[in-house]
Amino acid sequence: MLDASSGGIVIHVRVIPRAGKSGISGTRDGALLVRLNAAPVEGAANAELIDVLADALDVPKRAVAIISGDRSRQKRVRVDGVTVAYAASRLPH
């Protein structure tokens, strides 16, 4: 779920768009499960995913970027400026 990379980490994420409430809901199949209120239209769900992860990890939104799966429910998200240990302490596992 969490992999170290140069200058930050990569998180494997599974999103559920059009959920009643946005937030992190634990893990599923080795990925962080994130529920998003937004629909997957015109990047709204991806923008909300960045907001949710930035808030959860207490980093600026510019430190969070989707590196793969921008049109998929399975995504890889890079977060700059944090360690695996710090992310593990802030995210459910």
Helices and strands as residue ranges (DSSP letters): E 2-5, E 8-16, E 23-28, E 31-35, H 44-57, G 61-63, E 64-68, E 74-80, H 84-90
